[in-house]
């Protein structure tokens, strides 16, 4: 992995510094059982991030819906903008722990004229607490599961309109995607 990162590191002081510190980079891929209690979820994520840092991880990956799980009506009420208090808390965690975060699916409040629909956004935060990339889920899941359960994400999710280039991180190039987007070859051909 580092052979391919050396050329990239020459253009990125933060990445270059991370590579000098170690011959390998430890990442933490975390899982949690989110609920509709955003504060409880934040607490669990904080514990996971801090535990990863004590183990010398340089980047933490949190899953889609790390911030909360809720039905569509509640989800629209709980969603916040990227500059809101919830994302500010995660950005501060990155800064306080000097660690990069891949926030796999943040429920982002949509525009004012979209009161019942939100974005599902994959956000990368660097170790300084700065958002360096945001991908809004563009390919929404629409389907019938075993003829019993109809799912139509477009009823409550606003589709994103752009593909985001992979981001250079201490762990290498990280592409921003969200679950059902992965089967769209034209988005992942980078």
C-alpha positions as CSV (number, residue, x, y, z in Angstrom):
1,X,0.0,0.0,0.0
2,X,2.7,2.5,0.9
3,X,4.5,2.2,-2.4
4,X,1.5,3.7,-4.1
5,X,1.1,6.3,-1.4
6,X,4.6,7.7,-1.7
7,X,3.9,9.7,-4.8
8,X,0.7,11.0,-3.3
9,X,2.4,11.9,0.0
10,X,4.7,14.3,-1.9
11,X,1.7,16.5,-2.6
12,X,0.1,16.2,0.9
13,X,2.1,17.4,4.0
14,X,-0.4,15.7,6.4
15,X,-0.2,12.4,4.6
16,X,3.6,12.7,4.2
17,X,3.9,13.3,8.0
18,X,1.7,10.3,8.8
19,X,3.8,8.0,6.6
20,X,7.0,9.1,8.3
21,X,5.6,8.2,11.7
22,X,5.0,4.6,10.8
23,X,5.7,2.0,8.1
24,X,2.0,0.9,8.4
25,X,-1.2,2.6,9.2
26,X,-3.8,1.2,11.5
27,X,-7.4,1.9,10.8
28,X,-10.5,1.1,12.9
29,X,-13.6,-0.2,11.2
30,X,-16.3,0.2,13.8
31,X,-19.9,-1.1,14.1
32,X,-22.6,-0.1,16.5
33,X,-26.3,-0.6,17.0
34,X,-27.8,2.9,16.4
35,X,-31.1,4.0,17.9
36,X,-33.1,7.2,17.6
37,X,-31.3,8.5,20.6
38,X,-28.6,10.7,18.9
39,X,-26.8,11.6,22.2
40,X,-26.5,7.9,23.1
41,X,-25.2,7.1,19.6
42,X,-22.7,10.0,19.9
43,X,-21.5,8.6,23.2
44,X,-20.9,5.1,21.7
45,X,-19.1,6.6,18.7
46,X,-17.0,8.7,21.1
47,X,-16.0,5.6,23.0
48,X,-15.2,3.8,19.8
49,X,-13.1,6.7,18.4
50,X,-11.2,7.1,21.7
51,X,-10.6,3.3,22.0
52,X,-9.3,3.3,18.4
53,X,-6.9,6.2,19.2
54,X,-5.5,4.4,22.3
55,X,-4.7,1.6,19.9
56,X,-2.9,4.1,17.6
57,X,-5.4,4.0,14.8
58,X,-5.1,7.0,12.4
59,X,-8.5,6.7,10.9
60,X,-11.9,5.5,12.1
61,X,-14.6,4.2,9.8
62,X,-18.2,4.5,11.1
63,X,-21.1,2.9,9.3
64,X,-24.2,4.3,7.5
65,X,-26.7,5.6,10.1
66,X,-24.0,5.9,12.8
67,X,-25.8,9.0,14.0
68,X,-29.2,7.4,14.4
69,X,-31.8,5.0,13.0
70,X,-35.4,6.1,12.9
71,X,-38.5,5.9,10.7
72,X,-38.7,8.4,7.9
73,X,-41.0,10.8,9.7
74,X,-38.8,11.0,12.7
75,X,-35.6,10.9,10.6
76,X,-36.6,14.2,8.9
77,X,-37.0,15.8,12.3
78,X,-33.7,14.5,13.7
79,X,-31.6,15.4,10.6
80,X,-29.2,18.3,11.0
81,X,-27.1,20.4,8.5
82,X,-23.4,19.7,8.2
83,X,-22.7,22.8,10.2
84,X,-25.1,21.8,13.0
85,X,-24.2,20.7,16.5
86,X,-24.1,17.0,15.9
87,X,-21.5,17.2,13.1
88,X,-19.6,19.8,15.1
89,X,-19.3,17.2,17.9
90,X,-17.9,14.6,15.5
91,X,-15.5,17.2,14.0
92,X,-14.3,18.1,17.5
93,X,-13.8,14.4,18.3
94,X,-11.6,14.1,15.3
95,X,-9.6,17.1,16.4
96,X,-9.4,16.2,20.0
97,X,-8.1,12.7,19.1
98,X,-5.9,13.7,16.2
99,X,-7.7,11.1,14.0
100,X,-9.4,11.0,10.7
101,X,-13.1,10.0,10.5
102,X,-15.0,8.4,7.7
103,X,-18.7,9.0,8.7
104,X,-20.5,6.5,6.5
105,X,-24.0,7.9,6.4
106,X,-24.9,11.1,8.2
107,X,-28.5,12.1,8.1
108,X,-28.2,15.6,6.7
109,X,-31.0,18.1,6.7
110,X,-32.1,19.0,3.2
111,X,-33.0,22.5,1.8
112,X,-35.8,24.5,3.4
113,X,-38.3,23.5,0.7
114,X,-37.7,19.8,1.6
115,X,-39.1,19.4,5.1
116,X,-39.8,15.7,4.9
117,X,-36.8,14.5,2.9
118,X,-33.1,14.5,3.8
119,X,-29.7,13.6,2.4
120,X,-27.7,10.6,3.5
121,X,-24.2,11.9,3.4
122,X,-20.8,10.1,3.7
123,X,-18.5,12.7,5.3
124,X,-14.7,12.5,5.6
125,X,-13.3,14.6,8.5
126,X,-9.5,15.1,8.9
127,X,-7.5,15.1,12.1
128,X,-7.9,18.9,12.3
129,X,-11.6,18.6,12.5
130,X,-12.2,19.9,8.9
131,X,-14.7,18.3,6.6
132,X,-12.6,17.4,3.5
133,X,-15.2,15.7,1.4
134,X,-19.0,15.0,1.4
135,X,-20.8,12.6,-0.8
136,X,-24.6,12.6,-0.9
137,X,-26.1,9.2,-1.7
138,X,-27.2,9.3,-5.3
139,X,-28.5,5.9,-6.1
140,X,-31.5,5.3,-3.8
141,X,-32.8,1.9,-3.0
142,X,-36.2,1.1,-4.4
143,X,-37.4,-2.4,-4.1
144,X,-39.7,-5.1,-2.8
145,X,-38.2,-7.5,-0.4
146,X,-39.7,-11.0,-0.7
147,X,-43.1,-9.4,-1.7
148,X,-43.6,-8.4,1.9
149,X,-41.7,-5.1,2.4
150,X,-41.6,-2.3,0.0
151,X,-38.7,0.2,0.3
152,X,-38.7,3.4,-1.6
153,X,-35.9,5.6,-0.3
154,X,-36.9,8.4,-2.7
155,X,-39.9,9.0,-0.5
156,X,-37.6,10.3,2.3
157,X,-34.1,10.8,0.8
158,X,-33.0,13.5,-1.6
159,X,-30.7,12.0,-4.2
160,X,-27.2,13.5,-4.5
161,X,-26.2,14.9,-7.8
162,X,-22.4,14.3,-8.0
163,X,-19.7,11.7,-7.8
164,X,-16.9,12.7,-5.4
165,X,-13.3,12.0,-6.2
166,X,-11.5,9.7,-3.7
167,X,-9.8,11.5,-0.8
168,X,-6.1,11.1,0.1
169,X,-6.0,10.0,3.8
170,X,-3.4,8.5,6.0
171,X,-5.0,5.1,5.1
172,X,-4.6,5.7,1.4
173,X,-7.2,6.9,-1.1
174,X,-10.7,6.5,0.3
175,X,-13.7,6.5,-2.0
176,X,-17.0,7.9,-0.7
177,X,-19.9,5.6,-1.3
178,X,-23.0,4.5,0.6
179,X,-24.4,0.9,0.5
180,X,-26.7,0.6,-2.5
181,X,-24.4,2.8,-4.6
182,X,-21.7,0.1,-4.7
183,X,-23.4,-1.9,-7.4
184,X,-23.3,1.2,-9.8
185,X,-20.2,0.4,-11.7
186,X,-20.1,3.9,-13.3
187,X,-19.7,5.5,-9.9
188,X,-16.9,3.2,-8.6
189,X,-14.7,3.0,-11.8
190,X,-12.2,5.5,-10.4
